[in-house]
Amino acid sequence: MAQLTAICGHDPGDAAICRSDIALAHALQSPVVGAGVGTAGQLNCLRRHHCDQLQGYCFSRPLPAPEYVDAPVRQHASRLPDAQLAQRRTLLMVDDEPNVLAALQRSFRREGFRVLTAASAAQGLALLAEHPVQVVLSDERMPAMSGTEFLSRVRVLYPDTIRIILSGHADFATVVDAVSRGTLFKFLHKPWQDDALRELIREAFVYHELRATPDSSGVL
């Protein structure tokens, strides 16, 4: 049995190492134990990459045998994603301007999507680690990390997400390069038209669902 220290998180390099180690162990027909799982992000990352067993403070502090009973089992079960929630259309919107986020939320108030909001790329990555998200809509010009850089990380960490930039300040060459590399699904200018934006997000969800559904031959 192989043991893997839980380094999986927001860094694409760490996630790649984690993914490779698990794949190598499975190729050698060895189950993998993820040790030192301390956050929900690490938990979800390791489960997403098919780690066989998990251990750490995310489940429970070390317990004497008499106190063990089934407490860790109950805690573990409470952290597993709800199956219906994982299938619900979820949109993550990232923008450092509160007024913009509020306006975006109003745009989708009647769409029936589950909407998550973040004021920075770091907050966006934290939400992605804890929630199943199909579509990410991000501003381009943000402090600490630009939208294209943020979505580049999202592409590596969560390759199945559909990624969209919404910005009035994007460098055209940067956006074209991001689209050509597959980082972006679409780019939309600010100020936006609500109807056009809603239609784009609906299209993104449909595209995600079509990619996730195997055809009759079993090929995605």
Secondary structure, 3 states (H helix, E strand, C coil): CEEEECCCCCCHHHHHHHHHHHHHHHHCCCCEEEECCCCHHHHHHHHHCCCCEECCCCCCCCCCHHHHCCHHHHHHHHHCCCHHHHHCCEEEEECCCHHHHHHHHHHCCCCCCEEEEECCHHHHHHHHHHCCCCEEEECCCCCCCCHHHHHHHHHHHCCCCEEEEEECCCCHHHHHHHHHCCCCCEEEECCCCHHHHHHHHHHHHHHHHHHHCCCCCCCC
